[in-house]
Amino acid sequence: MARILRGGGGRGGATRLKLFLSLLWLARGRPDPVFGYPAQQLASLLGLSNPAGAGARRIREALKWLEGEGFVALEHRRGEAGRIHMLDDAGSGGAYEAPGPLVARHRKRPPGQREKHFYVQLKREFWTEGWITHLSGAAVSMYLAALHEERGKTGEAVWISPRIGRELYDLSDETRGKGLGELVNLGLLNLGKRPVPQASFDERYRARNVYRVVPNGFAKVHGRSRDALTAGDSLDPFATPESYGSYPR
């Protein structure tokens, strides 16, 4: 995550991260996902300005970076949208494996032979309700970190200290603070305080911030109101892929 966010000197990190998460979302249930969406359509999904021009260029730049780092392979076709082949989501350049079957296979191994595989799930409303277009790259990163810290226990209070942010997630204190603050302000995380015993004669306790992911926090529409949608319009740019003549194969 940090590698995608910071790659290329930090420029375009949010676009790369949101684009790759979107490709992973579209890859669900596909053993060998290949996509043929035009750059303009992907730019619209991410809410980039001028999707037919500058937005499409940002998508192409992000895809080129993802290819260079081993996250995807691009297949260029004259006169039509190129194909995006998903690769190992760790950026190793290896073949893509769906997370569910991968984890299930490793669970069958003896404890001493198991590899550590863990994944979290983003609700589809992250895309369909417009959140992907609004959240910063820092907020998306810290939301994923909070989901990971829950370890599958919904509603579990998590503590993401500056040290954990740096050492485990390889994110700066600035990214951590900005992302968590944004998520709390938008109602996606609840902030609480928890006393921590401290061995000191001067101060018996000190408090630390803990966070809880708000269940179904993405369910509310962010961005365009449903009342503002015109006939045939959709919050999901992929609702009718046939109209673009290029869709996942």
C-alpha positions in Angstrom: 0.0 0.0 0.0 2.7 2.4 1.0 4.7 1.4 -2.1 1.8 2.4 -4.4 1.0 5.6 -2.5 4.6 6.9 -2.5 5.9 5.5 -5.8 7.2 8.0 -8.3 8.1 10.6 -5.7 4.6 10.7 -4.2 3.0 12.2 -7.3 -0.2 10.5 -8.3 -0.1 8.2 -5.3 -3.8 8.5 -4.5 -4.8 7.9 -8.1 -2.6 4.7 -8.2 -4.0 3.4 -5.0 -7.6 4.0 -5.8 -7.1 2.6 -9.3 -5.5 -0.6 -8.0 -8.2 -1.1 -5.4 -10.8 -0.7 -8.1 -9.1 -3.3 -10.2 -9.1 -5.7 -7.3 -12.8 -5.0 -6.7 -13.5 -5.8 -10.3 -11.4 -8.9 -10.2 -13.5 -10.6 -7.5 -14.6 -14.0 -8.5 -12.4 -14.1 -11.6 -9.5 -16.7 -11.6 -7.6 -14.8 -14.3 -9.0 -11.2 -14.4 -8.4 -9.2 -17.6 -10.1 -5.8 -18.2 -10.6 -3.7 -21.2 -12.1 -0.5 -19.7 -11.1 2.7 -21.5 -8.9 5.1 -19.5 -11.8 7.7 -19.7 -14.2 5.3 -17.9 -11.7 4.5 -15.2 -11.1 8.2 -14.7 -14.8 8.7 -14.2 -15.0 5.9 -11.7 -12.3 7.6 -9.6 -13.9 11.1 -10.0 -10.9 12.6 -11.8 -11.5 16.0 -13.4 -11.7 16.1 -17.2 -12.0 12.3 -17.6 -11.7 12.5 -21.4 -8.5 14.5 -21.2 -6.2 15.1 -18.2 -8.1 12.4 -16.2 -7.5 9.7 -18.8 -3.8 10.7 -18.9 -3.5 10.3 -15.1 -5.0 6.8 -15.5 -2.6 5.9 -18.2 0.3 7.1 -16.1 -0.9 5.2 -13.1 -1.3 2.0 -15.2 2.2 2.4 -16.6 3.6 2.7 -13.1 1.7 -0.3 -11.9 3.0 -2.3 -14.8 6.6 -1.2 -14.1 6.2 -2.4 -10.5 4.7 -5.8 -11.3 1.1 -5.2 -10.2 -0.4 -5.5 -13.7 0.6 -6.4 -17.2 -0.7 -4.2 -20.1 -1.6 -5.5 -23.5 -1.9 -2.7 -26.1 -4.3 -3.1 -29.0 -4.5 -0.8 -32.0 -7.8 0.9 -32.4 -9.3 -0.2 -29.1 -8.8 0.0 -25.4 -5.8 -2.0 -24.1 -6.2 -5.0 -21.9 -5.2 -4.9 -18.2 -4.0 -8.2 -16.9 -4.0 -8.5 -13.1 -0.9 -9.9 -11.4 0.0 -10.8 -7.9 -1.4 -8.0 -5.6 1.9 -7.9 -3.7 3.6 -6.5 -6.8 5.9 -9.5 -7.3 5.1 -9.8 -11.0 3.7 -13.3 -10.4 0.3 -14.7 -11.4 -2.8 -13.3 -9.7 -4.5 -15.5 -7.1 -7.9 -14.7 -5.7 -7.6 -14.0 -1.9 -10.4 -16.4 -0.7 -9.1 -19.6 -2.3 -5.5 -18.6 -1.5 -6.2 -18.3 2.3 -8.3 -21.5 2.3 -5.5 -23.5 0.7 -3.0 -22.3 3.2 -5.3 -23.1 6.1 -5.1 -26.7 5.1 -1.4 -26.9 5.7 0.1 -27.8 9.1 0.6 -24.8 11.4 4.4 -24.8 10.9 4.1 -24.7 7.1 1.5 -21.9 6.8 2.3 -18.6 5.2 0.7 -15.4 6.5 -2.0 -14.3 4.2 -4.6 -11.7 5.3 -7.0 -9.6 3.4 -9.7 -7.1 4.2 -12.9 -6.3 2.3 -14.1 -2.9 1.2 -17.9 -2.6 0.8 -19.1 -2.0 -2.8 -20.6 1.3 -1.5 -17.0 2.6 -1.4 -17.4 2.9 -5.2 -21.2 3.1 -5.8 -21.9 5.8 -3.2 -19.1 8.1 -4.4 -16.6 7.7 -1.5 -13.7 6.8 -3.7 -14.0 10.2 -5.4 -13.9 12.1 -2.2 -11.5 10.4 0.2 -7.8 11.4 0.0 -5.1 8.8 -0.5 -4.2 9.2 3.2 -7.7 8.5 4.3 -8.0 5.4 2.1 -4.7 4.1 3.5 -5.7 4.6 7.1 -9.1 3.0 6.5 -7.4 -0.1 5.1 -5.1 -0.1 8.1 -8.0 0.2 10.5 -9.7 -2.8 8.9 -6.5 -4.7 9.1 -6.1 -3.9 12.8 -9.6 -5.2 13.5 -8.4 -8.7 12.4 -11.9 -9.6 11.3 -13.5 -8.5 14.6 -16.1 -5.9 13.5 -16.3 -3.0 16.0 -13.1 -3.9 17.7 -11.3 -0.8 19.1 -7.9 -0.4 17.3 -4.9 1.7 18.2 -2.7 2.9 15.4 0.2 4.6 17.1 2.8 6.6 15.2 5.3 3.8 15.7 2.8 1.2 14.2 2.1 3.6 11.4 5.7 3.8 10.5 7.0 0.3 11.3 4.0 -1.9 10.2 2.4 0.2 7.5 5.5 2.2 6.4 3.4 5.5 6.4 4.6 8.8 7.7 3.2 10.5 10.8 1.7 13.2 8.5 -0.2 10.6 6.4 -1.3 8.7 9.5 -2.6 11.9 11.2 -4.2 13.4 8.2 -6.0 10.1 7.2 -7.3 9.3 10.7 -8.6 12.9 11.2 -10.4 12.9 7.8 -12.1 9.6 8.5 -13.3 10.7 11.9 -14.6 14.0 10.5 -16.5 12.1 7.8 -18.0 9.7 10.3 -16.2 6.6 9.0 -14.3 6.1 12.2 -15.4 6.7 15.8 -12.7 8.2 18.0 -12.5 7.3 21.7 -10.0 7.5 24.5 -8.6 4.7 26.5 -6.4 5.1 29.6 -3.1 3.4 29.5 -1.3 2.5 32.8 2.0 4.3 33.0 4.8 3.6 35.5 5.4 7.1 36.7 5.1 8.8 40.1 4.0 12.0 38.4 1.3 10.6 36.1 -0.6 7.5 36.9 -2.5 7.2 33.7 -2.3 8.7 30.3 -4.9 8.4 27.5 -4.5 7.2 23.9 -6.7 7.5 20.9 -8.6 4.4 19.8 -10.7 4.1 16.7 -13.7 1.9 15.7 -14.7 1.4 12.1 -18.3 2.6 11.7 -20.4 -0.4 10.5 -21.9 0.3 7.1 -20.3 3.8 7.1 -20.1 3.8 3.4 -23.8 3.2 3.0 -24.6 6.9 2.9 -24.2 8.7 -0.4 -21.1 11.0 -0.6 -20.9 13.4 -3.4 -23.9 13.6 -5.8 -27.3 13.2 -4.2 -29.5 10.4 -5.6 -32.1 13.1 -6.2 -29.8 14.8 -8.6 -29.3 11.7 -10.8 -30.9 12.0 -14.2 -32.8 9.2 -16.0 -30.4 6.5 -16.9 -27.6 8.0 -14.8 -25.9 5.9 -12.2 -23.5 6.3 -9.3 -21.7 3.2 -10.7 -19.9 3.9 -13.9 -19.7 0.2 -14.6 -23.5 -0.4 -14.3 -23.8 -0.8 -18.1 -20.4 -1.7 -19.5 -21.8 -2.9 -22.8 -22.4 0.7 -23.8 -18.6 1.1 -24.0 -18.0 -1.9 -26.1 -15.2 -3.0 -23.8 -15.6 -4.8 -20.6 -14.1 -7.5 -18.4 -13.5 -10.7 -20.3 
